[in-house]
Protein backbone atom coordinates (compact mmCIF):
# COMPACT_ATOMS: atom_id res chain seq x y z
CA UNK A 1 0.00 0.00 0.00
CA UNK A 2 1.35 3.47 -0.83
CA UNK A 3 1.96 5.32 2.43
CA UNK A 4 2.92 8.89 3.28
CA UNK A 5 6.38 8.94 1.60
CA UNK A 6 5.17 7.42 -1.67
CA UNK A 7 2.04 9.57 -1.85
CA UNK A 8 4.12 12.67 -1.08
CA UNK A 9 6.41 11.76 -3.97
CA UNK A 10 3.46 11.21 -6.29
CA UNK A 11 2.07 14.60 -5.26
CA UNK A 12 5.33 16.37 -6.07
CA UNK A 13 5.68 14.52 -9.37
CA UNK A 14 2.15 15.37 -10.52
CA UNK A 15 2.39 18.94 -9.27
CA UNK A 16 5.21 19.61 -11.70
CA UNK A 17 3.22 18.20 -14.61
CA UNK A 18 -0.46 19.11 -14.23
CA UNK A 19 -0.58 22.54 -12.57
CA UNK A 20 -1.75 25.16 -15.05
CA UNK A 21 -3.08 22.60 -17.53
CA UNK A 22 -6.74 22.08 -18.40
CA UNK A 23 -8.47 18.73 -18.08
CA UNK A 24 -9.73 17.42 -21.40
CA UNK A 25 -11.52 14.17 -20.56
CA UNK A 26 -11.97 11.97 -17.50
CA UNK A 27 -12.74 8.30 -18.02
CA UNK A 28 -13.87 6.29 -14.98
CA UNK A 29 -13.18 2.78 -16.29
CA UNK A 30 -13.83 0.62 -13.22
CA UNK A 31 -17.32 1.06 -11.78
CA UNK A 32 -16.05 0.40 -8.27
CA UNK A 33 -13.50 3.23 -8.19
CA UNK A 34 -15.80 6.28 -8.30
CA UNK A 35 -17.35 6.93 -4.89
CA UNK A 36 -19.20 10.20 -5.57
CA UNK A 37 -21.69 11.21 -8.26
CA UNK A 38 -22.31 14.90 -7.52
CA UNK A 39 -20.47 16.87 -8.73
CA UNK A 40 -20.25 14.62 -11.76
CA UNK A 41 -16.77 13.60 -12.80
CA UNK A 42 -17.41 15.29 -16.16
CA UNK A 43 -17.51 18.67 -14.38
CA UNK A 44 -13.73 18.48 -14.13
CA UNK A 45 -13.46 18.71 -17.90
CA UNK A 46 -12.43 22.14 -19.17
CA UNK A 47 -11.23 23.28 -15.75
CA UNK A 48 -7.58 24.10 -14.99
CA UNK A 49 -5.51 22.19 -12.43
CA UNK A 50 -4.54 24.61 -9.69
CA UNK A 51 -2.54 22.47 -7.29
CA UNK A 52 -1.76 19.01 -5.93
CA UNK A 53 -1.59 18.27 -2.19
CA UNK A 54 -1.60 15.30 0.15
CA UNK A 55 -3.96 14.46 3.02
CA UNK A 56 -2.39 11.50 4.81
CA UNK A 57 -2.48 8.77 2.16
CA UNK A 58 -4.98 10.71 0.02
CA UNK A 59 -3.84 12.51 -3.14
CA UNK A 60 -5.80 15.67 -3.99
CA UNK A 61 -5.74 17.44 -7.37
CA UNK A 62 -7.54 20.80 -7.24
CA UNK A 63 -9.27 21.42 -10.57
CA UNK A 64 -11.00 24.78 -11.02
CA UNK A 65 -12.60 24.86 -7.56
CA UNK A 66 -13.31 21.11 -7.47
CA UNK A 67 -11.11 18.42 -5.98
CA UNK A 68 -10.22 15.07 -7.49
CA UNK A 69 -9.30 13.10 -4.37
CA UNK A 70 -7.75 9.64 -4.73
CA UNK A 71 -6.94 6.89 -2.26
CA UNK A 72 -4.94 4.08 -3.83
CA UNK A 73 -5.86 1.33 -1.37
CA UNK A 74 -3.51 -1.63 -1.09
CA UNK A 75 -2.76 -2.22 -4.76
CA UNK A 76 -3.52 1.03 -6.56
CA UNK A 77 -1.05 3.31 -8.31
CA UNK A 78 -0.77 6.45 -10.44
CA UNK A 79 1.00 6.20 -13.79
CA UNK A 80 1.95 9.29 -15.79
CA UNK A 81 1.56 9.14 -19.57
CA UNK A 82 3.18 11.57 -21.98
CA UNK A 83 0.58 10.65 -24.59
CA UNK A 84 -2.96 9.62 -23.65
CA UNK A 85 -5.24 8.23 -26.38
CA UNK A 86 -8.20 10.48 -27.13
CA UNK A 87 -10.52 7.52 -27.57
CA UNK A 88 -12.30 6.21 -24.45
CA UNK A 89 -10.61 3.10 -23.02
CA UNK A 90 -12.55 -0.12 -23.20
CA UNK A 91 -13.94 -1.37 -19.89
CA UNK A 92 -12.54 -4.77 -19.06
CA UNK A 93 -10.62 -6.82 -16.58
CA UNK A 94 -7.35 -4.91 -16.90
CA UNK A 95 -5.62 -2.76 -14.30
CA UNK A 96 -7.00 0.59 -15.48
CA UNK A 97 -9.48 2.14 -13.04
CA UNK A 98 -9.56 5.82 -14.06
CA UNK A 99 -7.93 7.89 -16.79
CA UNK A 100 -7.42 11.64 -16.88
CA UNK A 101 -6.46 13.16 -20.24
CA UNK A 102 -5.32 16.75 -20.23
CA UNK A 103 -6.01 19.10 -23.13
CA UNK A 104 -2.28 19.05 -23.88
CA UNK A 105 -2.57 15.34 -24.66
CA UNK A 106 -0.69 14.00 -21.67
CA UNK A 107 -2.24 12.85 -18.40
CA UNK A 108 -2.33 10.00 -15.89
CA UNK A 109 -3.95 6.67 -15.17
CA UNK A 110 -5.09 5.30 -11.83
CA UNK A 111 -4.52 1.55 -11.89
CA UNK A 112 -5.26 -1.23 -9.43
CA UNK A 113 -3.98 -4.79 -9.35
CA UNK A 114 -5.60 -7.80 -7.70
CA UNK A 115 -9.19 -8.81 -7.11
CA UNK A 116 -9.79 -6.78 -3.93
CA UNK A 117 -10.80 -3.40 -5.32
CA UNK A 118 -10.00 -0.79 -2.67
CA UNK A 119 -8.89 2.20 -4.72
CA UNK A 120 -11.30 5.10 -4.35
CA UNK A 121 -11.81 8.33 -6.31
CA UNK A 122 -13.96 11.25 -5.14
CA UNK A 123 -14.99 14.48 -6.87
CA UNK A 124 -15.90 17.01 -4.18
CA UNK A 125 -16.01 20.74 -3.58
CA UNK A 126 -14.13 20.42 -0.30
CA UNK A 127 -11.71 17.55 0.45
CA UNK A 128 -13.15 17.31 3.96
CA UNK A 129 -16.32 15.94 2.36
CA UNK A 130 -14.35 12.70 1.88
CA UNK A 131 -14.99 10.62 5.05
CA UNK A 132 -11.42 9.33 5.23
CA UNK A 133 -9.99 12.85 5.01
CA UNK A 134 -12.39 14.26 7.57
CA UNK A 135 -11.24 11.80 10.27
CA UNK A 136 -7.49 12.19 9.75
CA UNK A 137 -5.25 12.91 12.69
CA UNK A 138 -2.28 15.30 12.46
CA UNK A 139 0.27 14.86 9.70
CA UNK A 140 3.56 13.58 11.18
CA UNK A 141 5.51 15.84 8.81
CA UNK A 142 3.34 18.88 9.54
CA UNK A 143 4.42 21.87 11.61
CA UNK A 144 1.80 21.09 14.27
CA UNK A 145 3.18 17.64 15.02
CA UNK A 146 5.27 18.47 18.08
CA UNK A 147 6.60 16.22 20.82
CA UNK A 148 3.96 17.59 23.16
CA UNK A 149 1.17 16.89 20.67
CA UNK A 150 2.47 13.34 20.19
CA UNK A 151 2.48 12.76 23.93
CA UNK A 152 -1.13 13.87 24.18
CA UNK A 153 -2.11 11.43 21.41
CA UNK A 154 -0.59 8.53 23.34
CA UNK A 155 -1.87 9.49 26.78
CA UNK A 156 -4.46 6.99 28.00
CA UNK A 157 -4.13 4.93 24.79
CA UNK A 158 -4.32 1.28 25.86
CA UNK A 159 -3.86 -0.22 22.42
CA UNK A 160 -0.58 -1.70 21.22
CA UNK A 161 1.71 0.93 19.76
CA UNK A 162 1.78 -0.75 16.34
CA UNK A 163 -1.98 -0.29 15.97
CA UNK A 164 -1.87 3.27 17.27
CA UNK A 165 0.74 4.31 14.71
CA UNK A 166 -1.36 2.80 11.90
CA UNK A 167 -4.60 4.46 13.03
CA UNK A 168 -5.28 7.28 10.54
CA UNK A 169 -7.40 9.04 13.14
CA UNK A 170 -4.32 9.33 15.37
CA UNK A 171 -1.61 10.02 12.77
CA UNK A 172 -2.21 10.58 9.07
CA UNK A 173 -0.23 8.60 6.52
CA UNK A 174 1.57 5.81 8.42
CA UNK A 175 0.64 2.27 7.42
CA UNK A 176 1.82 -1.26 8.02
CA UNK A 177 5.25 -0.90 6.42
CA UNK A 178 6.45 2.33 7.98
CA UNK A 179 5.07 1.49 11.41
CA UNK A 180 7.37 -1.58 11.33
CA UNK A 181 10.28 0.62 10.31
CA UNK A 182 9.57 3.29 12.92
CA UNK A 183 9.36 0.75 15.73
CA UNK A 184 12.62 -0.86 14.63
CA UNK A 185 14.38 2.50 14.63
CA UNK A 186 12.93 3.19 18.09
CA UNK A 187 13.99 -0.32 19.27
CA UNK A 188 10.47 -0.90 20.56
CA UNK A 189 8.19 -3.93 20.60
CA UNK A 190 5.09 -3.56 18.40
CA UNK A 191 3.08 -5.07 21.26
CA UNK A 192 3.91 -2.37 23.81
CA UNK A 193 0.85 -0.57 25.16
CA UNK A 194 1.05 3.03 24.01
CA UNK A 195 0.08 4.45 27.38
CA UNK A 196 2.88 2.50 29.10
CA UNK A 197 5.67 4.41 27.37
CA UNK A 198 7.89 6.52 29.59
CA UNK A 199 8.69 10.12 28.68
CA UNK A 200 12.09 8.99 27.45
CA UNK A 201 10.60 6.25 25.27
CA UNK A 202 8.08 8.70 23.85
CA UNK A 203 10.96 11.04 22.98
CA UNK A 204 12.71 8.23 21.12
CA UNK A 205 9.55 7.14 19.28
CA UNK A 206 8.70 10.72 18.28
CA UNK A 207 12.19 11.16 16.82
CA UNK A 208 11.91 7.81 15.00
CA UNK A 209 8.64 8.87 13.34
CA UNK A 210 10.21 12.05 12.00
CA UNK A 211 13.52 10.61 10.82
CA UNK A 212 12.02 7.48 9.22
CA UNK A 213 9.44 9.37 7.19
CA UNK A 214 11.72 12.29 6.29
CA UNK A 215 14.46 9.96 5.06
CA UNK A 216 11.96 7.92 3.04
CA UNK A 217 10.62 11.05 1.34
CA UNK A 218 14.17 12.20 0.59
CA UNK A 219 15.11 8.84 -0.96
CA UNK A 220 12.13 8.91 -3.29
CA UNK A 221 12.42 12.56 -4.23
CA UNK A 222 12.52 13.14 -7.98
CA UNK A 223 11.79 9.53 -8.88
CA UNK A 224 9.16 8.80 -11.49
CA UNK A 225 6.14 6.86 -10.19
CA UNK A 226 7.25 3.61 -11.80
CA UNK A 227 10.38 3.48 -9.62
CA UNK A 228 8.81 4.37 -6.27
CA UNK A 229 7.73 0.85 -5.31
CA UNK A 230 11.22 -0.54 -5.81
CA UNK A 231 12.71 2.35 -3.83
CA UNK A 232 10.31 1.73 -0.96
CA UNK A 233 11.20 -1.95 -0.82
CA UNK A 234 14.95 -1.36 -1.04
CA UNK A 235 14.86 1.16 1.81
CA UNK A 236 13.15 -1.17 4.31
CA UNK A 237 15.19 -2.43 7.26
CA UNK A 238 12.77 -5.06 8.60
CA UNK A 239 9.43 -4.78 6.82
CA UNK A 240 9.09 -7.45 4.16
CA UNK A 241 12.44 -8.96 5.20
CA UNK A 242 11.40 -11.92 7.37
CA UNK A 243 14.19 -14.48 7.50
CA UNK A 244 16.89 -11.98 6.57
CA UNK A 245 19.54 -10.53 8.86
CA UNK A 246 18.75 -7.36 10.80
CA UNK A 247 20.98 -4.58 9.38
CA UNK A 248 21.70 -3.33 12.92
CA UNK A 249 22.49 -6.44 14.99
CA UNK A 250 22.51 -9.35 12.55
CA UNK A 251 19.72 -11.30 14.25
CA UNK A 252 17.06 -12.92 12.06
CA UNK A 253 14.10 -10.69 11.25
CA UNK A 254 10.91 -12.40 12.46
CA UNK A 255 7.30 -12.15 11.36
CA UNK A 256 3.87 -12.21 12.98
CA UNK A 257 0.83 -12.75 10.76
CA UNK A 258 -2.66 -11.69 11.77
CA UNK A 259 -5.66 -12.02 9.44
CA UNK A 260 -4.51 -10.60 6.10
CA UNK A 261 -1.59 -8.57 7.44
CA UNK A 262 1.90 -9.28 8.68
CA UNK A 263 4.45 -7.36 10.68
CA UNK A 264 8.19 -7.83 10.87
CA UNK A 265 10.54 -7.05 13.76
CA UNK A 266 13.97 -7.86 15.15
CA UNK A 267 13.91 -9.78 18.47
CA UNK A 268 17.31 -8.49 19.59
CA UNK A 269 16.61 -4.85 18.77
CA UNK A 270 12.97 -4.71 19.83
CA UNK A 271 11.80 -7.45 22.20
CA UNK A 272 14.80 -8.29 24.36
CA UNK A 273 15.37 -11.47 22.39
CA UNK A 274 11.83 -12.75 22.83
CA UNK A 275 10.21 -14.24 19.73
CA UNK A 276 6.59 -13.13 19.47
CA UNK A 277 3.92 -15.75 18.83
CA UNK A 278 3.07 -16.19 15.16
CA UNK A 279 -0.70 -16.52 15.00
CA UNK A 280 -0.45 -18.87 12.02
CA UNK A 281 1.33 -21.42 14.21
CA UNK A 282 -0.98 -20.72 17.15
CA UNK A 283 -3.98 -21.69 15.05
CA UNK A 284 -2.31 -24.92 13.95
CA UNK A 285 -1.48 -25.91 17.52
CA UNK A 286 -5.04 -25.52 18.83
C-alpha positions as a Markdown table, in Angstrom:
| # | Residue | x | y | z |
|---|---|---|---|---|
| 1 | Unk | 0.0 | 0.0 | 0.0 |
| 2 | Unk | 1.4 | 3.5 | -0.8 |
| 3 | Unk | 2.0 | 5.3 | 2.4 |
| 4 | Unk | 2.9 | 8.9 | 3.3 |
| 5 | Unk | 6.4 | 8.9 | 1.6 |
| 6 | Unk | 5.2 | 7.4 | -1.7 |
| 7 | Unk | 2.0 | 9.6 | -1.8 |
| 8 | Unk | 4.1 | 12.7 | -1.1 |
| 9 | Unk | 6.4 | 11.8 | -4.0 |
| 10 | Unk | 3.5 | 11.2 | -6.3 |
| 11 | Unk | 2.1 | 14.6 | -5.3 |
| 12 | Unk | 5.3 | 16.4 | -6.1 |
| 13 | Unk | 5.7 | 14.5 | -9.4 |
| 14 | Unk | 2.2 | 15.4 | -10.5 |
| 15 | Unk | 2.4 | 18.9 | -9.3 |
| 16 | Unk | 5.2 | 19.6 | -11.7 |
| 17 | Unk | 3.2 | 18.2 | -14.6 |
| 18 | Unk | -0.5 | 19.1 | -14.2 |
| 19 | Unk | -0.6 | 22.5 | -12.6 |
| 20 | Unk | -1.7 | 25.2 | -15.1 |
| 21 | Unk | -3.1 | 22.6 | -17.5 |
| 22 | Unk | -6.7 | 22.1 | -18.4 |
| 23 | Unk | -8.5 | 18.7 | -18.1 |
| 24 | Unk | -9.7 | 17.4 | -21.4 |
| 25 | Unk | -11.5 | 14.2 | -20.6 |
| 26 | Unk | -12.0 | 12.0 | -17.5 |
| 27 | Unk | -12.7 | 8.3 | -18.0 |
| 28 | Unk | -13.9 | 6.3 | -15.0 |
| 29 | Unk | -13.2 | 2.8 | -16.3 |
| 30 | Unk | -13.8 | 0.6 | -13.2 |
| 31 | Unk | -17.3 | 1.1 | -11.8 |
| 32 | Unk | -16.0 | 0.4 | -8.3 |
| 33 | Unk | -13.5 | 3.2 | -8.2 |
| 34 | Unk | -15.8 | 6.3 | -8.3 |
| 35 | Unk | -17.4 | 6.9 | -4.9 |
| 36 | Unk | -19.2 | 10.2 | -5.6 |
| 37 | Unk | -21.7 | 11.2 | -8.3 |
| 38 | Unk | -22.3 | 14.9 | -7.5 |
| 39 | Unk | -20.5 | 16.9 | -8.7 |
| 40 | Unk | -20.3 | 14.6 | -11.8 |
| 41 | Unk | -16.8 | 13.6 | -12.8 |
| 42 | Unk | -17.4 | 15.3 | -16.2 |
| 43 | Unk | -17.5 | 18.7 | -14.4 |
| 44 | Unk | -13.7 | 18.5 | -14.1 |
| 45 | Unk | -13.5 | 18.7 | -17.9 |
| 46 | Unk | -12.4 | 22.1 | -19.2 |
| 47 | Unk | -11.2 | 23.3 | -15.8 |
| 48 | Unk | -7.6 | 24.1 | -15.0 |
| 49 | Unk | -5.5 | 22.2 | -12.4 |
| 50 | Unk | -4.5 | 24.6 | -9.7 |
| 51 | Unk | -2.5 | 22.5 | -7.3 |
| 52 | Unk | -1.8 | 19.0 | -5.9 |
| 53 | Unk | -1.6 | 18.3 | -2.2 |
| 54 | Unk | -1.6 | 15.3 | 0.2 |
| 55 | Unk | -4.0 | 14.5 | 3.0 |
| 56 | Unk | -2.4 | 11.5 | 4.8 |
| 57 | Unk | -2.5 | 8.8 | 2.2 |
| 58 | Unk | -5.0 | 10.7 | 0.0 |
| 59 | Unk | -3.8 | 12.5 | -3.1 |
| 60 | Unk | -5.8 | 15.7 | -4.0 |
| 61 | Unk | -5.7 | 17.4 | -7.4 |
| 62 | Unk | -7.5 | 20.8 | -7.2 |
| 63 | Unk | -9.3 | 21.4 | -10.6 |
| 64 | Unk | -11.0 | 24.8 | -11.0 |
| 65 | Unk | -12.6 | 24.9 | -7.6 |
| 66 | Unk | -13.3 | 21.1 | -7.5 |
| 67 | Unk | -11.1 | 18.4 | -6.0 |
| 68 | Unk | -10.2 | 15.1 | -7.5 |
| 69 | Unk | -9.3 | 13.1 | -4.4 |
| 70 | Unk | -7.8 | 9.6 | -4.7 |
| 71 | Unk | -6.9 | 6.9 | -2.3 |
| 72 | Unk | -4.9 | 4.1 | -3.8 |
| 73 | Unk | -5.9 | 1.3 | -1.4 |
| 74 | Unk | -3.5 | -1.6 | -1.1 |
| 75 | Unk | -2.8 | -2.2 | -4.8 |
| 76 | Unk | -3.5 | 1.0 | -6.6 |
| 77 | Unk | -1.1 | 3.3 | -8.3 |
| 78 | Unk | -0.8 | 6.5 | -10.4 |
| 79 | Unk | 1.0 | 6.2 | -13.8 |
| 80 | Unk | 2.0 | 9.3 | -15.8 |
| 81 | Unk | 1.6 | 9.1 | -19.6 |
| 82 | Unk | 3.2 | 11.6 | -22.0 |
| 83 | Unk | 0.6 | 10.6 | -24.6 |
| 84 | Unk | -3.0 | 9.6 | -23.6 |
| 85 | Unk | -5.2 | 8.2 | -26.4 |
| 86 | Unk | -8.2 | 10.5 | -27.1 |
| 87 | Unk | -10.5 | 7.5 | -27.6 |
| 88 | Unk | -12.3 | 6.2 | -24.4 |
| 89 | Unk | -10.6 | 3.1 | -23.0 |
| 90 | Unk | -12.5 | -0.1 | -23.2 |
| 91 | Unk | -13.9 | -1.4 | -19.9 |
| 92 | Unk | -12.5 | -4.8 | -19.1 |
| 93 | Unk | -10.6 | -6.8 | -16.6 |
| 94 | Unk | -7.3 | -4.9 | -16.9 |
| 95 | Unk | -5.6 | -2.8 | -14.3 |
| 96 | Unk | -7.0 | 0.6 | -15.5 |
| 97 | Unk | -9.5 | 2.1 | -13.0 |
| 98 | Unk | -9.6 | 5.8 | -14.1 |
| 99 | Unk | -7.9 | 7.9 | -16.8 |
| 100 | Unk | -7.4 | 11.6 | -16.9 |
| 101 | Unk | -6.5 | 13.2 | -20.2 |
| 102 | Unk | -5.3 | 16.8 | -20.2 |
| 103 | Unk | -6.0 | 19.1 | -23.1 |
| 104 | Unk | -2.3 | 19.1 | -23.9 |
| 105 | Unk | -2.6 | 15.3 | -24.7 |
| 106 | Unk | -0.7 | 14.0 | -21.7 |
| 107 | Unk | -2.2 | 12.8 | -18.4 |
| 108 | Unk | -2.3 | 10.0 | -15.9 |
| 109 | Unk | -3.9 | 6.7 | -15.2 |
| 110 | Unk | -5.1 | 5.3 | -11.8 |
| 111 | Unk | -4.5 | 1.6 | -11.9 |
| 112 | Unk | -5.3 | -1.2 | -9.4 |
| 113 | Unk | -4.0 | -4.8 | -9.4 |
| 114 | Unk | -5.6 | -7.8 | -7.7 |
| 115 | Unk | -9.2 | -8.8 | -7.1 |
| 116 | Unk | -9.8 | -6.8 | -3.9 |
| 117 | Unk | -10.8 | -3.4 | -5.3 |
| 118 | Unk | -10.0 | -0.8 | -2.7 |
| 119 | Unk | -8.9 | 2.2 | -4.7 |
| 120 | Unk | -11.3 | 5.1 | -4.4 |
| 121 | Unk | -11.8 | 8.3 | -6.3 |
| 122 | Unk | -14.0 | 11.2 | -5.1 |
| 123 | Unk | -15.0 | 14.5 | -6.9 |
| 124 | Unk | -15.9 | 17.0 | -4.2 |
| 125 | Unk | -16.0 | 20.7 | -3.6 |
| 126 | Unk | -14.1 | 20.4 | -0.3 |
| 127 | Unk | -11.7 | 17.5 | 0.5 |
| 128 | Unk | -13.1 | 17.3 | 4.0 |
| 129 | Unk | -16.3 | 15.9 | 2.4 |
| 130 | Unk | -14.3 | 12.7 | 1.9 |
| 131 | Unk | -15.0 | 10.6 | 5.0 |
| 132 | Unk | -11.4 | 9.3 | 5.2 |
| 133 | Unk | -10.0 | 12.8 | 5.0 |
| 134 | Unk | -12.4 | 14.3 | 7.6 |
| 135 | Unk | -11.2 | 11.8 | 10.3 |
| 136 | Unk | -7.5 | 12.2 | 9.8 |
| 137 | Unk | -5.2 | 12.9 | 12.7 |
| 138 | Unk | -2.3 | 15.3 | 12.5 |
| 139 | Unk | 0.3 | 14.9 | 9.7 |
| 140 | Unk | 3.6 | 13.6 | 11.2 |
| 141 | Unk | 5.5 | 15.8 | 8.8 |
| 142 | Unk | 3.3 | 18.9 | 9.5 |
| 143 | Unk | 4.4 | 21.9 | 11.6 |
| 144 | Unk | 1.8 | 21.1 | 14.3 |
| 145 | Unk | 3.2 | 17.6 | 15.0 |
| 146 | Unk | 5.3 | 18.5 | 18.1 |
| 147 | Unk | 6.6 | 16.2 | 20.8 |
| 148 | Unk | 4.0 | 17.6 | 23.2 |
| 149 | Unk | 1.2 | 16.9 | 20.7 |
| 150 | Unk | 2.5 | 13.3 | 20.2 |
| 151 | Unk | 2.5 | 12.8 | 23.9 |
| 152 | Unk | -1.1 | 13.9 | 24.2 |
| 153 | Unk | -2.1 | 11.4 | 21.4 |
| 154 | Unk | -0.6 | 8.5 | 23.3 |
| 155 | Unk | -1.9 | 9.5 | 26.8 |
| 156 | Unk | -4.5 | 7.0 | 28.0 |
| 157 | Unk | -4.1 | 4.9 | 24.8 |
| 158 | Unk | -4.3 | 1.3 | 25.9 |
| 159 | Unk | -3.9 | -0.2 | 22.4 |
| 160 | Unk | -0.6 | -1.7 | 21.2 |
| 161 | Unk | 1.7 | 0.9 | 19.8 |
| 162 | Unk | 1.8 | -0.7 | 16.3 |
| 163 | Unk | -2.0 | -0.3 | 16.0 |
| 164 | Unk | -1.9 | 3.3 | 17.3 |
| 165 | Unk | 0.7 | 4.3 | 14.7 |
| 166 | Unk | -1.4 | 2.8 | 11.9 |
| 167 | Unk | -4.6 | 4.5 | 13.0 |
| 168 | Unk | -5.3 | 7.3 | 10.5 |
| 169 | Unk | -7.4 | 9.0 | 13.1 |
| 170 | Unk | -4.3 | 9.3 | 15.4 |
| 171 | Unk | -1.6 | 10.0 | 12.8 |
| 172 | Unk | -2.2 | 10.6 | 9.1 |
| 173 | Unk | -0.2 | 8.6 | 6.5 |
| 174 | Unk | 1.6 | 5.8 | 8.4 |
| 175 | Unk | 0.6 | 2.3 | 7.4 |
| 176 | Unk | 1.8 | -1.3 | 8.0 |
| 177 | Unk | 5.3 | -0.9 | 6.4 |
| 178 | Unk | 6.5 | 2.3 | 8.0 |
| 179 | Unk | 5.1 | 1.5 | 11.4 |
| 180 | Unk | 7.4 | -1.6 | 11.3 |
| 181 | Unk | 10.3 | 0.6 | 10.3 |
| 182 | Unk | 9.6 | 3.3 | 12.9 |
| 183 | Unk | 9.4 | 0.7 | 15.7 |
| 184 | Unk | 12.6 | -0.9 | 14.6 |
| 185 | Unk | 14.4 | 2.5 | 14.6 |
| 186 | Unk | 12.9 | 3.2 | 18.1 |
| 187 | Unk | 14.0 | -0.3 | 19.3 |
| 188 | Unk | 10.5 | -0.9 | 20.6 |
| 189 | Unk | 8.2 | -3.9 | 20.6 |
| 190 | Unk | 5.1 | -3.6 | 18.4 |
| 191 | Unk | 3.1 | -5.1 | 21.3 |
| 192 | Unk | 3.9 | -2.4 | 23.8 |
| 193 | Unk | 0.9 | -0.6 | 25.2 |
| 194 | Unk | 1.1 | 3.0 | 24.0 |
| 195 | Unk | 0.1 | 4.4 | 27.4 |
| 196 | Unk | 2.9 | 2.5 | 29.1 |
| 197 | Unk | 5.7 | 4.4 | 27.4 |
| 198 | Unk | 7.9 | 6.5 | 29.6 |
| 199 | Unk | 8.7 | 10.1 | 28.7 |
| 200 | Unk | 12.1 | 9.0 | 27.4 |
| 201 | Unk | 10.6 | 6.3 | 25.3 |
| 202 | Unk | 8.1 | 8.7 | 23.8 |
| 203 | Unk | 11.0 | 11.0 | 23.0 |
| 204 | Unk | 12.7 | 8.2 | 21.1 |
| 205 | Unk | 9.6 | 7.1 | 19.3 |
| 206 | Unk | 8.7 | 10.7 | 18.3 |
| 207 | Unk | 12.2 | 11.2 | 16.8 |
| 208 | Unk | 11.9 | 7.8 | 15.0 |
| 209 | Unk | 8.6 | 8.9 | 13.3 |
| 210 | Unk | 10.2 | 12.0 | 12.0 |
| 211 | Unk | 13.5 | 10.6 | 10.8 |
| 212 | Unk | 12.0 | 7.5 | 9.2 |
| 213 | Unk | 9.4 | 9.4 | 7.2 |
| 214 | Unk | 11.7 | 12.3 | 6.3 |
| 215 | Unk | 14.5 | 10.0 | 5.1 |
| 216 | Unk | 12.0 | 7.9 | 3.0 |
| 217 | Unk | 10.6 | 11.1 | 1.3 |
| 218 | Unk | 14.2 | 12.2 | 0.6 |
| 219 | Unk | 15.1 | 8.8 | -1.0 |
| 220 | Unk | 12.1 | 8.9 | -3.3 |
| 221 | Unk | 12.4 | 12.6 | -4.2 |
| 222 | Unk | 12.5 | 13.1 | -8.0 |
| 223 | Unk | 11.8 | 9.5 | -8.9 |
| 224 | Unk | 9.2 | 8.8 | -11.5 |
| 225 | Unk | 6.1 | 6.9 | -10.2 |
| 226 | Unk | 7.2 | 3.6 | -11.8 |
| 227 | Unk | 10.4 | 3.5 | -9.6 |
| 228 | Unk | 8.8 | 4.4 | -6.3 |
| 229 | Unk | 7.7 | 0.9 | -5.3 |
| 230 | Unk | 11.2 | -0.5 | -5.8 |
| 231 | Unk | 12.7 | 2.3 | -3.8 |
| 232 | Unk | 10.3 | 1.7 | -1.0 |
| 233 | Unk | 11.2 | -2.0 | -0.8 |
| 234 | Unk | 14.9 | -1.4 | -1.0 |
| 235 | Unk | 14.9 | 1.2 | 1.8 |
| 236 | Unk | 13.1 | -1.2 | 4.3 |
| 237 | Unk | 15.2 | -2.4 | 7.3 |
| 238 | Unk | 12.8 | -5.1 | 8.6 |
| 239 | Unk | 9.4 | -4.8 | 6.8 |
| 240 | Unk | 9.1 | -7.5 | 4.2 |
| 241 | Unk | 12.4 | -9.0 | 5.2 |
| 242 | Unk | 11.4 | -11.9 | 7.4 |
| 243 | Unk | 14.2 | -14.5 | 7.5 |
| 244 | Unk | 16.9 | -12.0 | 6.6 |
| 245 | Unk | 19.5 | -10.5 | 8.9 |
| 246 | Unk | 18.8 | -7.4 | 10.8 |
| 247 | Unk | 21.0 | -4.6 | 9.4 |
| 248 | Unk | 21.7 | -3.3 | 12.9 |
| 249 | Unk | 22.5 | -6.4 | 15.0 |
| 250 | Unk | 22.5 | -9.4 | 12.5 |
| 251 | Unk | 19.7 | -11.3 | 14.3 |
| 252 | Unk | 17.1 | -12.9 | 12.1 |
| 253 | Unk | 14.1 | -10.7 | 11.3 |
| 254 | Unk | 10.9 | -12.4 | 12.5 |
| 255 | Unk | 7.3 | -12.1 | 11.4 |
| 256 | Unk | 3.9 | -12.2 | 13.0 |
| 257 | Unk | 0.8 | -12.7 | 10.8 |
| 258 | Unk | -2.7 | -11.7 | 11.8 |
| 259 | Unk | -5.7 | -12.0 | 9.4 |
| 260 | Unk | -4.5 | -10.6 | 6.1 |
| 261 | Unk | -1.6 | -8.6 | 7.4 |
| 262 | Unk | 1.9 | -9.3 | 8.7 |
| 263 | Unk | 4.5 | -7.4 | 10.7 |
| 264 | Unk | 8.2 | -7.8 | 10.9 |
| 265 | Unk | 10.5 | -7.1 | 13.8 |
| 266 | Unk | 14.0 | -7.9 | 15.1 |
| 267 | Unk | 13.9 | -9.8 | 18.5 |
| 268 | Unk | 17.3 | -8.5 | 19.6 |
| 269 | Unk | 16.6 | -4.9 | 18.8 |
| 270 | Unk | 13.0 | -4.7 | 19.8 |
| 271 | Unk | 11.8 | -7.5 | 22.2 |
| 272 | Unk | 14.8 | -8.3 | 24.4 |
| 273 | Unk | 15.4 | -11.5 | 22.4 |
| 274 | Unk | 11.8 | -12.8 | 22.8 |
| 275 | Unk | 10.2 | -14.2 | 19.7 |
| 276 | Unk | 6.6 | -13.1 | 19.5 |
| 277 | Unk | 3.9 | -15.8 | 18.8 |
| 278 | Unk | 3.1 | -16.2 | 15.2 |
| 279 | Unk | -0.7 | -16.5 | 15.0 |
| 280 | Unk | -0.4 | -18.9 | 12.0 |
| 281 | Unk | 1.3 | -21.4 | 14.2 |
| 282 | Unk | -1.0 | -20.7 | 17.1 |
| 283 | Unk | -4.0 | -21.7 | 15.0 |
| 284 | Unk | -2.3 | -24.9 | 13.9 |
| 285 | Unk | -1.5 | -25.9 | 17.5 |
| 286 | Unk | -5.0 | -25.5 | 18.8 |
